[in-house]
Amino acid sequence: MLVLMLVAATTLQPCLFASARQLCRTHMVRTGKVFHVRQQIQGDQLYFSSMTSHLIKHPCKKNIALYLGRRLFFTRDNFRSSLLPLSIPTSMKAGLPEVTSAHIAGSVLLLVVSRKVYIYNYEANYWNTSIGIEHPVSHVSGDNCCYSGHPFCVDISNSVFAYLHGDQISQTNIYFSNNGGFRYQKFAYEKQAELVGSLGGIFYFHSLSQVGLLLIDQGKARFSYSEHPLNFSFGLPFDYNGTLNILITPGQKGILIFWFERSLLLSRNSGQLVYPVQVKEGPHTLLSSISEANVTIYSVAANEYELAVLTRENNLYYGSLGILSTSLIKFTGQNIWSQEAALMFTDVGRVEILVPLSDPVFPAFDFEKCPVNIQAILMDPQLQVDVCKVELLQGEFDNKMYTIDMNSELELTALMIPRPGMSLVPLAMVSNPHSLGLQAVIYEDGYTYDGNTRHRLLRPQVLENPERTWPWPSPQNISLRQQHHWGRADPNFTSSIKRPTSSTITLDIANKEISCVDLKPLTALISVGCDQEKKIVIQNEISACYNGILDPVGLQDNYSYVIERDAYDPNFQGQKASEDLVVHYHYEKLGCPHLVYYNTPWKPVVELWREGKFQEVIQAEFVLLEVNGLFTYTYSLTANTALCRSQPQNWTTIMSDAGDKGLFSWNRENYVSCHDPDNNAPLMWPDVPYQILGGPTANKVIFEQRNGIYIFYISIVDPYYSYCHLETTFSVYVYGAFPLSVIPTAVIIIPLVVMLLSVWLVYAIPKLLHTEKGLRFKSFWAHLCRRCRKACFRGGN
């Protein structure tokens, strides 16, 4: 018995060593084939044009993926069931069913088939053709935002480019869609006609708020960018061997992966700097690039934090997309490659090798899966991987989205605990330093129960007008503000402050080992733009209802009033209307009108509120317009008295340029201050009313002699106050004006003069008769009267 046990132990030893080197155990997914019910493939079966297999996973909906190879398979359960190959209906008339590019945009699948873009809505299960593309295209590119339902995040997922790879850049046609690929329009790239080379791709780098155009010329490639300050130069050139596949990692961190059979390149800053990925072949062997490893890359997969590579030589390479450097470590020991194999990440530290398997009986394909536990493999002593130095890295801001409006600041919180006796180098970085600046301080925050030091940084809070809080209350903050407001960067480095931008902040350990698989970096998406929680409110301390002029009960009971035809213009041109206007008052929206005396210059007090809390009284520039066309008001200042350098804008010029944007289109995007020294519009009419309130002037509204309700639209137009279109409507009631007379002036003045003259004569004549001249005048008239009597008496006889 003892001999048998020794023989068994001797036999088991090499098996245990081999299993320790085994990367994964394969299993087959086979479902829905119990009954012999044959499913039929409807339409034209699609296939991928590349010689290698690709797999696209939806970064937000983890169970949705698309396999591209000799056949296409679309799954909604992460390949946990047998699938029919994907086919396009014959009614689409796609022609040759060859797919050259694919992208999952939200709830639709975009496929480029025979140089046209087709849409498959997998939720509604219907196909359609994209609208607006008039020239052949070969590729589509886009991204997905998984943080929230914020409008900015939705815009990221809806932005899609379509283009023809390899076409000459100077004359190629590029199309852009902002609704998820349903409708496209031509994209105008500035100075495109001046660019030399062929098109390698066009991408919307939301991490940098730039559109990047990849130029290929004479074996070199480099990126051109669309916006200031990167539009004056190019990214550094890099070798372009073969046709590089470009993979944008999820999370809007600006990490790009370029790969071909013999090449693997990486960029951490949206293509500005591209360099080869280093490879560790053993404990003491570090290759500068994968080309030195003499392997052939077949499939590449990446998630927000990790990278995996499958080669034809049955090697699996794994690396962490660290904050400073990335190197791959080689795993061997098992036959894992096949002609149909494709890689995908199912979770952090979990890689799966997927192979479709045909069935001789059923048309539906089964799937062979080989799941790889990276953490378990890295524990192999033969790899000599260092133990992770970090015990804990956590933060409340991880995988969240925040908004920094103009003049606002963001503070976050994170906690880091190293292993005993270990020293760590935490590093916080932003993907768009041209737009977002940060200030970081780390401090010790006590000890854990086993004696480890706790390090803390950041606190989640949005501060309005942070200049009010200086100096900082404590030195433990990492603060995020617009780079422009920090005042520490050259203007040629910062992006335009008027343009909303975005950036990602990442907190990681710079000297983190590859064994820290489960210790992922902390990441948040920062939208430097409109804070949707902001709104403006018009202060209404004295209302017409409070003084008893109007009855709030009557205002709520379908109240209406009449505007005289001489007081309004439905076209907002200051011309009298042809008939009176009946206006129904919306009390639910407007409340009780603010009370204003007609003969007193007036300006509304505008308040900023956020999340139901008062923030401040707005001093920025704003404009008013009576929504019903009333023009019985003017302004206290003219262009001249407002000290304008150039001709100011007014509602007439804004409406003439509005087009289909609507009448109320004066906002921060089209406002140009007449005090701006860069505004070259000459001051040709200095006496026109100056229609901008707030800001550096004391301009006010002056009402004419008319009582009644005015409903105003108000818009904050100062482009440096907020990225939001802060606007609302409110009402005022003007009182104290005497009614205008309908009787002509001459009819009133003549009787008044006669009456005054009569009164004067009644007073003046008696006094005049007592003077010497009066006595002579009196005797003259008495003598004249006697003579008249005598003459009358004689004539009677």
C-alpha positions in Angstrom: 0.0 0.0 0.0 2.9 2.4 0.9 4.5 1.7 -2.5 1.3 2.5 -4.3 0.9 5.8 -2.4 4.5 6.8 -3.3 3.9 6.0 -7.0 0.7 8.0 -6.9 2.4 10.9 -5.3 5.2 10.8 -7.9 2.6 10.7 -10.7 0.6 13.6 -9.3 3.5 16.0 -8.9 3.9 17.1 -12.5 0.1 17.3 -12.9 -0.2 19.7 -10.0 2.6 21.9 -11.5 0.8 21.9 -14.9 -2.5 22.8 -13.4 -0.8 25.7 -11.5 0.3 27.0 -14.9 -3.1 26.4 -16.4 -4.7 29.8 -17.4 -8.3 28.7 -17.6 -10.8 25.8 -17.8 -13.0 25.8 -20.9 -16.7 25.1 -20.8 -19.3 25.2 -23.6 -22.5 27.3 -23.6 -25.3 25.4 -25.3 -28.9 26.4 -24.8 -32.3 26.0 -26.5 -31.5 22.7 -28.3 -33.5 20.2 -26.4 -36.2 19.9 -29.1 -35.5 19.5 -32.8 -36.9 22.8 -33.8 -34.9 24.3 -36.6 -34.5 28.1 -36.5 -34.0 29.8 -39.9 -31.6 32.7 -40.5 -33.6 35.5 -42.0 -31.9 37.9 -44.4 -28.2 38.2 -45.5 -25.7 36.8 -43.0 -23.1 39.4 -42.1 -19.4 38.9 -41.8 -16.4 41.0 -40.7 -13.9 42.2 -43.2 -10.8 41.8 -40.9 -8.7 38.7 -40.8 -8.8 38.8 -36.9 -11.8 38.5 -34.6 -13.0 41.5 -32.6 -15.4 41.8 -29.7 -17.1 45.1 -28.7 -18.7 45.3 -25.3 -21.2 48.0 -24.2 -19.3 49.8 -21.4 -22.6 50.6 -19.5 -24.8 47.6 -20.2 -22.3 44.9 -19.3 -24.3 42.0 -20.8 -24.5 43.5 -24.3 -21.7 42.7 -26.7 -21.0 42.2 -30.4 -18.7 39.5 -31.8 -17.1 40.2 -35.2 -15.4 37.5 -37.2 -16.4 35.2 -40.0 -19.9 35.7 -38.6 -21.4 38.3 -36.4 -23.1 37.5 -33.1 -25.0 40.0 -31.0 -25.8 39.1 -27.4 -27.8 40.6 -24.6 -26.8 38.1 -22.0 -23.0 38.1 -22.4 -23.0 35.0 -24.6 -24.7 32.8 -22.0 -26.9 31.2 -24.6 -26.6 29.8 -28.1 -27.1 32.4 -30.9 -28.0 32.7 -34.5 -25.5 34.6 -36.6 -26.5 38.3 -37.1 -28.1 39.0 -40.4 -29.5 42.1 -42.1 -32.9 41.9 -43.7 -33.0 41.7 -47.5 -35.4 44.6 -47.5 -32.4 46.8 -46.5 -30.8 46.0 -49.9 -27.4 46.2 -48.4 -25.7 44.4 -51.2 -22.5 42.6 -50.1 -23.0 41.9 -46.4 -19.5 42.8 -45.4 -19.1 44.8 -42.2 -16.1 47.1 -42.0 -16.9 48.9 -38.7 -19.4 48.7 -35.8 -20.3 50.8 -32.8 -22.8 50.4 -30.0 -24.4 53.8 -29.4 -26.9 53.6 -26.5 -29.7 51.3 -27.4 -28.7 50.9 -31.1 -26.1 49.0 -33.0 -24.4 50.9 -35.8 -22.9 48.8 -38.7 -21.1 49.9 -41.8 -22.2 47.5 -44.5 -21.1 48.0 -48.1 -20.0 51.6 -47.4 -23.4 52.5 -45.8 -24.4 52.9 -42.2 -27.2 50.8 -40.9 -29.0 50.9 -37.6 -30.2 48.0 -35.6 -32.3 48.9 -32.6 -31.9 45.8 -30.5 -34.5 46.9 -28.0 -37.3 47.4 -30.5 -35.8 44.8 -32.9 -35.9 46.7 -36.1 -33.4 47.8 -38.8 -33.1 51.2 -40.5 -30.8 53.2 -42.7 -29.0 56.3 -41.5 -30.1 59.6 -43.1 -27.8 62.3 -44.5 -24.8 60.3 -45.6 -24.2 61.1 -49.3 -20.8 59.6 -49.9 -19.3 56.1 -49.2 -18.0 55.6 -45.6 -16.1 52.7 -44.1 -16.0 53.4 -40.3 -18.0 54.9 -37.5 -16.6 56.1 -34.2 -18.2 57.1 -30.9 -18.2 56.8 -27.2 -20.6 56.0 -24.3 -21.1 57.8 -21.1 -22.2 55.6 -18.2 -22.2 58.1 -15.3 -25.7 59.4 -15.2 -28.7 60.7 -17.2 -27.2 64.2 -17.2 -27.8 66.0 -20.6 -24.0 66.3 -21.0 -23.6 62.5 -20.6 -26.4 61.9 -23.1 -24.7 64.1 -25.6 -21.5 62.0 -25.3 -23.4 58.8 -26.1 -25.2 60.4 -29.0 -22.1 61.8 -30.8 -21.1 59.6 -33.7 -18.7 60.2 -36.7 -18.8 58.4 -40.0 -15.9 58.6 -42.5 -14.0 56.8 -45.2 -10.7 55.4 -43.9 -7.7 56.0 -46.1 -9.2 58.8 -48.1 -7.2 62.0 -48.7 -8.0 64.3 -45.8 -8.0 67.5 -47.8 -11.0 66.3 -49.9 -12.7 63.6 -47.8 -16.3 63.9 -46.6 -16.8 63.5 -42.8 -20.3 63.1 -41.3 -21.4 63.8 -37.7 -24.5 62.7 -35.9 -25.7 64.1 -32.6 -28.7 61.7 -32.2 -27.0 58.4 -31.9 -26.4 57.8 -35.6 -29.9 58.1 -37.0 -29.3 61.4 -38.9 -26.0 62.8 -40.1 -24.7 66.1 -41.5 -21.4 67.1 -43.0 -18.8 68.0 -40.5 -16.7 71.0 -41.2 -13.2 70.6 -39.8 -11.3 73.9 -39.8 -8.4 74.1 -42.2 -9.1 70.6 -43.4 -8.2 71.6 -47.0 -4.7 72.5 -45.8 -4.0 69.1 -44.2 -1.7 66.6 -46.0 -2.1 62.9 -45.8 -4.7 60.2 -45.6 -7.5 59.8 -43.0 -6.7 57.3 -40.3 -9.8 58.2 -38.2 -11.8 61.0 -36.6 -12.8 60.8 -32.9 -14.5 63.0 -30.4 -12.2 63.0 -27.4 -14.6 64.1 -24.6 -11.9 63.7 -22.1 -10.1 66.6 -23.8 -13.2 68.4 -25.3 -11.5 68.1 -28.7 -12.2 66.5 -32.1 -9.1 64.6 -33.1 -8.2 63.9 -36.7 -5.6 61.2 -37.4 -3.4 62.0 -40.3 -1.3 59.3 -42.0 1.6 60.4 -44.2 4.7 58.4 -45.3 4.5 55.8 -42.6 4.0 58.3 -39.8 0.8 59.3 -38.1 -0.2 62.2 -35.9 -3.3 63.9 -34.5 -4.7 67.2 -35.4 -7.1 68.9 -33.0 -10.1 71.2 -33.5 -10.1 73.7 -30.6 -7.9 76.2 -28.9 -5.2 75.8 -27.6 -4.4 72.5 -29.4 -5.5 73.6 -32.9 -2.2 75.5 -33.5 -0.1 72.4 -33.4 -0.1 68.6 -33.9 0.4 65.7 -31.6 3.8 64.0 -31.7 4.2 61.7 -34.7 4.4 57.9 -34.3 5.1 54.9 -36.5 2.1 53.7 -38.4 2.8 50.2 -39.6 -0.1 48.4 -41.3 -3.7 49.4 -40.6 -3.9 50.2 -36.9 -7.0 49.3 -35.0 -7.9 52.1 -32.6 -9.6 51.3 -29.3 -10.9 54.0 -27.0 -11.1 52.7 -23.5 -14.3 53.4 -21.5 -14.6 56.1 -18.9 -13.6 59.2 -20.9 -10.0 59.1 -19.5 -8.3 59.8 -22.9 -6.6 56.4 -23.1 -6.2 55.1 -26.7 -4.9 51.7 -27.7 -3.4 51.3 -31.2 -2.7 47.7 -32.4 -1.9 45.6 -35.4 -0.3 42.2 -35.7 3.2 43.4 -34.8 2.5 46.6 -33.0 0.9 47.8 -29.8 0.9 51.5 -28.9 -0.7 53.4 -26.1 -1.7 57.1 -25.5 -2.9 58.5 -22.2 -3.7 62.0 -23.4 -6.0 61.5 -26.4 -3.2 61.0 -29.0 -0.9 63.9 -28.1 1.8 61.4 -27.1 1.8 57.9 -28.4 4.4 55.3 -27.3 5.0 51.5 -27.4 3.8 49.3 -24.6 6.6 47.6 -22.7 6.5 43.8 -22.2 7.8 41.7 -19.3 8.9 38.3 -20.6 10.2 37.1 -17.2 11.2 38.4 -13.8 14.3 40.1 -15.3 13.4 40.7 -18.9 11.8 43.9 -20.0 11.2 44.5 -23.7 10.6 48.1 -25.0 7.8 47.0 -27.3 5.8 43.9 -28.1 7.4 43.7 -31.6 10.6 42.6 -29.8 8.7 39.6 -28.4 8.3 38.2 -31.9 4.7 37.4 -31.5 1.6 38.0 -33.6 -1.3 39.9 -32.0 -4.7 38.4 -32.7 -7.1 40.0 -30.3 -7.0 42.9 -27.8 -9.4 43.8 -25.0 -9.5 46.6 -22.5 -11.7 48.0 -19.8 -11.4 51.2 -17.8 -8.3 49.9 -15.9 -6.9 46.9 -17.7 -5.5 45.6 -21.0 -5.3 42.1 -22.3 -3.7 40.7 -25.5 -4.1 37.3 -27.1 -1.4 36.2 -29.6 -1.3 33.4 -32.2 1.5 31.8 -30.2 -1.0 30.9 -27.4 0.3 33.6 -25.1 -1.9 35.9 -23.0 -0.5 39.2 -22.0 -2.0 41.3 -19.2 -1.3 44.8 -18.0 -2.8 47.5 -15.8 -3.6 50.9 -17.3 -1.8 52.7 -14.6 -1.7 56.4 -14.2 2.0 56.7 -15.2 3.1 53.6 -17.0 1.7 50.4 -18.5 3.6 47.2 -19.1 2.4 43.8 -20.0 3.2 40.5 -18.2 3.3 37.3 -20.2 1.1 34.2 -19.3 1.8 30.9 -21.0 1.1 27.2 -20.4 -2.1 26.4 -22.4 -3.4 26.2 -25.9 -5.8 29.2 -25.9 -5.7 30.6 -29.4 -7.9 29.6 -32.3 -8.9 31.2 -35.6 -12.2 32.4 -34.1 -11.0 33.3 -30.6 -11.7 36.8 -29.2 -10.9 38.4 -25.8 -13.2 40.3 -23.5 -13.3 41.5 -19.9 -16.2 40.3 -17.9 -15.2 42.1 -14.7 -12.2 43.7 -13.0 -9.4 41.0 -13.2 -11.6 38.6 -15.2 -10.7 37.9 -18.8 -12.7 35.5 -21.0 -11.6 33.9 -24.2 -14.6 33.3 -26.4 -14.9 30.9 -29.4 -18.1 30.4 -31.4 -18.8 26.7 -32.3 -20.9 25.6 -35.1 -23.5 22.9 -34.7 -24.0 20.3 -37.4 -27.7 20.0 -36.6 -28.9 23.4 -35.5 -28.1 26.8 -37.1 -27.6 28.4 -33.7 -23.9 28.5 -32.6 -22.7 27.5 -29.2 -19.8 29.2 -27.4 -16.7 27.9 -25.8 -15.6 30.0 -22.9 -12.3 30.0 -21.1 -12.5 32.4 -18.1 -9.1 33.7 -16.7 -8.7 34.8 -13.1 -5.9 37.3 -13.3 -5.4 37.6 -9.6 -5.0 33.9 -9.1 -2.4 33.7 -11.9 -0.4 36.6 -10.5 -0.1 34.7 -7.2 2.1 32.1 -9.0 5.5 32.3 -7.3 7.3 31.7 -10.6 6.1 35.1 -11.9 7.8 36.8 -8.9 5.2 39.5 -8.8 5.5 41.9 -5.8 2.8 42.0 -3.3 0.4 45.0 -3.5 1.5 47.8 -1.2 -2.0 49.2 -0.8 -4.7 48.0 1.5 -7.4 50.5 0.7 -8.1 53.2 -1.8 -11.7 54.5 -1.7 -13.6 57.6 -2.4 -17.2 58.7 -2.5 -16.7 60.3 -5.9 -15.7 57.2 -7.7 -17.7 56.5 -10.9 -19.8 59.6 -10.4 -20.3 62.8 -12.5 -20.1 66.3 -11.2 -20.6 69.7 -12.7 -18.5 72.8 -12.2 -20.2 75.9 -13.5 -18.4 79.2 -14.1 -17.1 80.7 -10.8 -17.7 77.4 -9.0 -15.4 74.9 -7.3 -15.5 71.2 -6.5 -14.0 69.4 -3.5 -13.9 65.6 -3.1 -12.8 63.1 -0.5 -10.7 60.0 -0.7 -9.1 57.6 1.9 -5.8 55.7 1.4 -4.3 53.1 3.7 -0.9 51.4 2.8 0.4 48.1 4.1 2.5 48.4 7.2 5.9 49.7 6.5 5.1 50.6 2.9 5.4 54.0 1.3 2.9 55.1 -1.4 2.9 57.9 -4.0 -0.7 59.0 -4.6 -1.3 61.0 -7.7 -4.3 62.9 -8.9 -4.5 63.9 -12.5 -7.0 65.5 -14.9 -7.4 64.5 -18.5 -8.0 68.1 -19.7 -5.6 70.4 -17.9 -6.4 73.2 -20.4 -9.8 73.5 -18.9 -9.6 72.1 -15.3 -7.0 72.8 -12.7 -6.5 71.2 -9.3 -4.7 71.8 -6.1 -4.0 68.8 -3.9 -2.8 68.3 -0.4 -2.6 64.9 1.5 -2.6 64.6 5.2 -2.5 61.9 7.9 -5.9 61.1 9.4 -5.1 58.8 12.3 -4.4 55.1 12.4 -6.3 51.8 11.8 -6.8 49.2 14.5 -3.6 47.4 13.4 -1.5 50.5 13.4 -1.6 51.5 9.7 -1.5 55.2 8.8 -4.7 56.6 7.3 -4.2 59.2 4.6 -7.1 61.4 3.6 -7.6 63.9 0.8 -10.6 65.6 -0.8 -14.2 66.3 0.3 -17.3 66.2 -1.9 -18.8 69.7 -2.1 -19.7 72.2 -4.8 -18.8 75.8 -3.8 -20.3 78.8 -5.5 -18.1 81.9 -5.9 -15.1 80.2 -4.2 -13.2 83.5 -4.1 -15.3 84.3 -1.0 -13.8 81.4 0.9 -10.1 82.4 0.7 -8.1 81.7 2.6 -8.9 78.0 2.7 -10.3 76.9 6.1 -7.9 73.9 6.3 -5.0 72.5 4.2 -6.5 69.2 3.5 -8.4 70.0 0.3 -8.0 68.9 -3.3 -9.9 71.6 -5.1 -11.0 71.6 -8.7 -11.6 74.9 -10.6 -11.5 76.1 -14.1 -7.9 76.5 -15.1 -8.8 80.0 -16.2 -9.8 81.1 -12.7 -6.8 79.6 -11.0 -4.7 82.4 -12.6 -1.6 80.1 -12.7 -1.6 79.1 -16.4 -0.7 81.1 -19.5 -3.7 82.2 -21.6 -2.2 80.3 -24.5 -2.5 77.1 -22.5 -6.1 77.4 -21.3 -9.1 76.6 -23.4 -11.7 79.3 -24.2 -13.6 80.1 -21.0 -16.8 80.7 -23.1 -16.9 77.1 -24.3 -18.2 74.4 -22.0 -15.7 71.6 -21.7 -15.2 68.4 -19.7 -12.4 66.5 -18.0 -11.9 63.3 -16.0 -10.1 63.3 -12.7 -8.3 60.1 -11.7 -6.7 59.3 -8.3 -4.3 56.4 -8.3 -1.1 55.1 -6.7 1.8 56.0 -9.0 4.0 53.1 -7.7 1.3 50.5 -7.6 2.2 46.9 -8.5 0.5 44.9 -11.2 -0.7 42.6 -8.4 -3.2 45.3 -7.2 -5.8 44.0 -9.6 -8.8 44.7 -7.4 -7.5 48.1 -6.4 -8.8 50.1 -9.3 -8.2 53.9 -9.6 -10.8 56.3 -8.5 -12.3 58.2 -11.4 -15.0 60.9 -11.8 -16.2 62.8 -14.9 -16.3 66.6 -14.5 -18.5 68.7 -16.7 -17.2 72.2 -16.8 -20.5 73.6 -18.0 -24.1 74.3 -17.0 -25.2 73.3 -13.6 -28.7 72.1 -14.2 -29.7 72.8 -10.6 -29.4 76.6 -11.1 -32.2 78.9 -11.8 -33.1 82.6 -11.5 -35.9 84.1 -9.5 -37.2 87.7 -9.6 -37.4 89.3 -6.2 -41.0 90.3 -5.5 -41.2 91.8 -2.0 -44.0 94.3 -2.9 -46.7 92.8 -5.1 -49.9 94.2 -6.5 -51.8 91.7 -4.4 -50.1 92.7 -1.2 -51.3 96.3 -1.7 -54.8 95.3 -2.6 -54.6 96.6 -6.2 -55.2 93.1 -7.6 -57.1 90.2 -6.1 -55.2 86.9 -6.0 -58.4 84.9 -6.1 -59.5 86.8 -9.2 -56.1 86.3 -10.9 -56.5 82.5 -10.4 -60.1 82.5 -11.8 -59.2 82.6 -15.6 -58.3 86.2 -15.3 -57.7 88.1 -18.6 -56.9 91.7 -19.6 -56.9 93.8 -22.7 -53.9 95.4 -24.4 -54.9 98.4 -26.5 -53.9 98.2 -30.2 -51.9 101.4 -29.9 -49.7 99.9 -27.2 -48.3 96.7 -28.6 -46.9 95.2 -31.8 -47.2 91.4 -32.4 -44.1 91.6 -34.5 -42.0 93.3 -31.8 -41.1 96.2 -34.1 -42.7 99.0 -32.2 -45.5 99.5 -34.7 -49.1 99.8 -33.6 -51.3 96.8 -34.0 -54.6 96.7 -35.9 -56.8 95.4 -33.0 -56.8 95.0 -29.3 -55.3 91.9 -27.7 -56.9 89.8 -25.0 -54.3 88.1 -22.7 -55.1 85.3 -20.4 -53.1 85.5 -17.2 -51.3 82.3 -16.0 -51.2 82.7 -12.3 -49.6 79.3 -11.7 -46.5 80.3 -13.6 -46.4 84.1 -12.9 -47.9 84.5 -9.5 -48.9 87.9 -8.3 -47.3 90.8 -10.3 -44.6 92.9 -8.9 -45.8 96.5 -8.2 -44.0 99.3 -10.0 -44.8 103.0 -10.1 -44.8 104.3 -13.6 -42.9 107.5 -13.0 -39.9 105.9 -11.2 -37.0 104.3 -13.1 -37.0 100.6 -12.3 -34.8 97.5 -12.6 -35.7 94.0 -11.4 -33.7 92.4 -8.7 -32.6 89.0 -10.0 -31.6 86.2 -7.6 -29.7 83.0 -8.2 -31.0 79.9 -6.6 -29.5 76.4 -6.6 -31.2 73.2 -5.3 -33.9 75.4 -3.7 -31.4 77.6 -1.8 -30.6 81.2 -2.4 -27.1 81.9 -3.6 -26.7 85.6 -4.4 -28.2 88.6 -6.1 -27.0 88.6 -9.7 -25.1 91.6 -10.9 -24.4 90.3 -14.3 -25.8 91.8 -17.5 -29.3 90.8 -18.6 -32.0 91.8 -21.0 -35.8 92.1 -20.9 -38.6 91.8 -23.5 -42.4 92.1 -23.0 -43.7 88.8 -24.3 -46.9 90.3 -25.8 -45.2 93.0 -27.8 -45.9 96.0 -25.5 -43.6 98.8 -26.3 -44.8 101.5 -23.8 -41.5 101.5 -22.0 -38.0 102.6 -22.7 -34.6 102.8 -21.0 -32.9 105.5 -19.0 -29.6 105.3 -20.9 -28.6 105.6 -24.5 -25.6 104.1 -26.2 -23.8 107.3 -25.6 -24.6 107.8 -22.0 -23.8 104.1 -21.3 -20.3 104.9 -22.5 -20.4 102.3 -25.3 -17.2 101.9 -27.4 -19.2 100.3 -30.3 -22.8 100.0 -31.4 -24.7 98.0 -28.8 -27.0 95.1 -29.7 -30.7 95.4 -29.4 -33.8 93.2 -29.8 -34.3 94.3 -33.4 -30.9 93.2 -34.5 -31.1 90.0 -32.5 -34.4 89.0 -34.0 -33.3 89.8 -37.5 -30.4 87.4 -37.1 -32.3 84.7 -35.1 -33.7 82.8 -38.1 -35.4 79.7 -36.9 -34.0 80.0 -33.4 -37.1 82.0 -32.3 -37.8 85.5 -31.1 -36.4 85.1 -27.6 -32.9 84.1 -28.7 -30.7 86.7 -27.0 -28.4 84.8 -24.7 -24.8 84.3 -23.5 -23.8 82.7 -26.8 -24.7 85.6 -29.1 -24.2 88.5 -26.7 -21.4 91.0 -27.6 -20.7 93.8 -25.1 -20.4 97.3 -26.5 -17.8 97.9 -23.8 -15.5 95.1 -25.2 -12.4 96.7 -26.6 -12.2 93.9 -29.2 -15.7 94.8 -30.6 -15.0 96.8 -33.7 -18.6 97.7 -34.6 -18.6 101.5 -35.0 -20.9 103.6 -32.9 -23.1 105.1 -35.6 -26.3 105.8 -33.6 -25.3 107.0 -30.2 -28.8 108.2 -29.2 -30.5 104.8 -29.5 -31.8 103.3 -26.2 -29.3 101.0 -24.4 -31.3 97.8 -23.8 -28.9 95.9 -21.5 -29.5 96.1 -17.8 -27.1 95.2 -15.0 -23.3 94.9 -15.3 -21.2 98.1 -15.3 -24.1 100.5 -16.1 -26.9 101.9 -14.0 -29.4 101.5 -16.8 -33.1 101.2 -15.8 -36.6 100.8 -17.4 -38.9 103.8 -17.7 -42.6 103.1 -18.2 -44.8 105.5 -20.2 -48.1 106.8 -18.9 -50.0 103.6 -18.9 -51.3 101.4 -16.1 -51.6 97.6 -16.5 -49.8 94.3 -16.5 -46.5 93.7 -18.3 -45.2 90.1 -18.7 -41.4 90.2 -19.2 -39.0 87.5 -20.5 -35.6 87.9 -18.9 -32.3 86.3 -20.0 -28.8 86.5 -18.4 -26.5 87.4 -21.4 -23.2 87.8 -19.6 -21.1 85.0 -21.1 -18.8 85.0 -18.0 -21.4 84.4 -15.3 -22.7 80.9 -16.0 -22.7 78.3 -18.8 -26.5 78.0 -18.3 -29.1 79.8 -20.3 -30.5 81.4 -17.2 -33.9 82.7 -18.2 -37.5 83.0 -16.9 -40.7 85.1 -17.2 -42.3 87.3 -14.6 -45.0 90.0 -14.4 -45.2 93.5 -13.1 -48.2 95.8 -12.6 -47.6 99.5 -13.4 -49.7 101.9 -11.5 -50.1 105.7 -10.8 -50.4 106.9 -14.4 -53.4 109.2 -15.1 -55.5 108.1 -18.0 -54.7 109.9 -21.3 -57.4 112.3 -22.5 -59.4 111.5 -25.6 -60.5 115.2 -26.2 -58.3 117.4 -28.5 -56.0 119.8 -26.7 -57.4 122.9 -28.6 -60.9 122.2 -27.5 -59.8 122.3 -23.9 -57.4 125.3 -24.1 -59.7 127.9 -25.9 -62.6 127.8 -23.3 -60.0 127.9 -20.6 -58.5 131.1 -22.0 -61.9 132.7 -22.4 -62.8 131.9 -18.9 -59.6 133.3 -17.5 -60.0 136.5 -19.5 -63.5 137.0 -18.2 -62.4 136.6 -14.6 -59.6 139.1 -15.2 -62.0 141.7 -16.7 -64.4 141.3 -13.8 -61.6 142.1 -11.5 -59.8 144.8 -13.5 -62.6 147.0 -14.9 -64.1 148.2 -11.5 -60.6 149.3 -10.3 -59.9 151.1 -13.6 -63.1 153.2 -13.4 -61.9 154.9 -10.2 -58.8 156.4 -11.9 -58.5 159.7 -13.8 -58.5 157.9 -17.1 -61.4 155.8 -15.9 -63.5 158.9 -15.0 -62.8 160.4 -18.5 -63.6 157.0 -20.1 -66.8 156.8 -18.0 -67.9 160.4 -18.9 -67.1 159.7 -22.6 -69.5 156.7 -22.6 -72.1 158.6 -20.5 -72.0 161.6 -23.0 -72.2 159.1 -25.9 -75.2 157.4 -24.4 -77.0 160.8 -23.9 -76.5 161.8 -27.5 -77.8 158.4 -28.6 -80.9 158.9 -26.5 -81.5 162.4 -28.0 -81.0 161.1 -31.5 -83.4 158.2 -30.9 -86.0 160.6 -29.4 -85.9 162.9 -32.4 -86.2 160.1 -34.8 -89.3 159.0 -32.9 -91.1 162.3 -33.3 
